[in-house]
Amino acid sequence: MKIDDATVRNIARLARIKLDEGEDKTLESELTGILQWVEQLGEVDTDGVEPMTCVTDRQIEMRKDEITDGGYADEIVRNAPERAGNFFVVPKVVE
């Protein structure tokens, strides 16, 4: 797939990138090269290949799904200007 000048300008506008004179031709060739490389990936036969999350064969260590307060609530509110127990006291904003 070849990227044309209008597409480069549209991408630059969407990304809010200001292109100086001559930069659009450079960007056009770079984007075309990237898309050609991606098209090559489509030629790879991936039938029968299982999805993976890591390149090494290891099991992900799972932790117990337990609800806790983290054990450091006092440290969190220590520098609060005003607090009530382990809670921040803030001014009322809704009448």
Secondary structure, 3 states (H helix, E strand, C coil): CCCCHHHHHHHHHHCCCCCCCCHHHHHHHHHHHHHHHHHHHCCCCCCCCCCCCCCCCCCCCCCCCCCCCCCCHHHHHCCCCCEECCEECCCCCCC
